[in-house]
Amino acid sequence: MSYSVLKMIHVGSVIVSFTLFFLRGIWLLQNSQNLRQRWVKVLPHIVDTLLLGSAIALAMTIQQNPLEHAWLTAKVIGLLVYIGLGLIAMRFGKTRQLKITAWVAAECVFVYIVLVALTKNPWLGMN
């Protein structure tokens, strides 16, 4: 598969993943019953699997190893933090306040990951 197609799949998956996470967070704020719908529990996992798969394929295509490129390492670490915060926000947070705080923090980490991807700089001009 060509680099352009992989990148399009990756960027499209990023947009869909963010939109779904943001929407689920809004529903969390509203105590909406929508969070209990089956598609809401399944679709994000499908999209995020596609996102991760395309990320790995892109890294392989451009022959970049996260252990050798600081910006890619920062994205992987950011992704792990984002996943952890997302789990707290959507599943394991004990209180509503903790869930909301984790959701907002995850949104901030997501923005960081995107900025690192765009600038190829893990320090975002702070070095």
Buried (B, 14 or more C-beta within 10 A) or exposed (E): EEEEEBBEBBBBBBEBBBEBBBBBBEBBEEEBEEBEEEEBEEBBEEBBEBBBBBBEBBBEBEEBEBEEBBBBBBBBBBBEBBBBBBEBBBEEBEEEEEBBBBBEBBBEBBEBBBBBBEEEBBEEEEE
